[in-house]
Amino acid sequence: MNKRLLIAFIIVDILLGLAVYRGYKLWNAGEEAAEQTSELREKGTTLFPEPRPLSSFSLIDAQGNDFTSANLVGKWSLVFFGFTHCPDICPLTMKELAEMAAQLTQAERAQLQVILGTVDPERDDSATMAEYVAKYSDDFVGLTGSRVALSVLTKQLYVTYSDPAELVNHDNHDDQAPAQTADSSSQHAPSSDGAHSSHTGAGESAADDYLITHSGHIALINPQGDFHGVIRPPHRDRDLLAVVRVLLGTE
């Protein structure tokens, strides 16, 4: 065998070895991804095959500052929509989110933000949202805005909710997956995964005592600012923690 032929064989062997190694790495990555997907599903989480870009929106945070799509870039965001007068699903979900966040390391907290958006802007102004989210964590973000401005984001995140003008009153809720968005540009139809009962408090008129039925899922926004998936209720801190650590790659 001449020298050139020997070199050619050696090069072919190297290329074949690299191809096999690369194939193994891809297969292994696929296996890991499949395991992660299965694990996330067990925690009530669905990741979309392709993250969905969000169109521009403009809301107001609890400090009265503008909050736009740019504020979703650079971190993972867990976005839940509810309202401060909510008697059940909202405080329970916020409590679980707070307990999850308390278990994160400092490095993990730096890569995550928890956001509560209101579906009741008539009662939930910035000051009200600031007071409410502070009960759970000083790091949590509260969002409000006009009903139309809120609908720009809620529609994209599959958040549905009833018109408070209807003064809906019901006592039970279930935990189904997010319903499809309503067709109206200024209001949303009731969702099947969250409902609430409400009672008039001291100083409140009957007109201010109303219930808003709304979705109970948490939307996942990736660090590129794209809608990446949803976490369905019921929400438990241990499951939320597991999901967050998978997303951050710190499990």
Secondary structure, 3 states (H helix, E strand, C coil): CCHHHHHHHHHHHHHHHHHHHHHHHHHHHHHHHHHHHHHHHHCCEEEEEEEEECCCCEEEECCCCEEEHHHHCCCEEEEEEECCCCCCHHHHHHHHHHHHHHCCCHHHHCCEEEEEEECCCCCCCHHHHHHHHHCCCCCCEEEECCHHHHHHHHHHCCCCECCHHHCECCCCCCCCCCCCCCCCCCCCCCCCCCCCCCCCCCCCCHHHCCECCECCCEEEECCCCEEEEEECCCCCHHHHHHHHHHHHCCC
